[in-house]
């Protein structure tokens, strides 16, 4: 096998591996971002719940 063909084959294998790694990394990043958004949604809902409880307590304290 001459060196030109070996270099071309090596470049093709390297490019395919880089492309595969980029695709896998993209999927992992999307999954991580979705999990982060889900956690943020739960935090926001819990904060709204605590705020409503606080408002209720203030209203109960204002009653005679």
Secondary structure, 3 states (H helix, E strand, C coil): CCHHHHHHHHHHHHHHHHHHHHHHHHHHHHHHHHHHHHHHHHHHHHHHHHHHHHHHHHHHHHCC
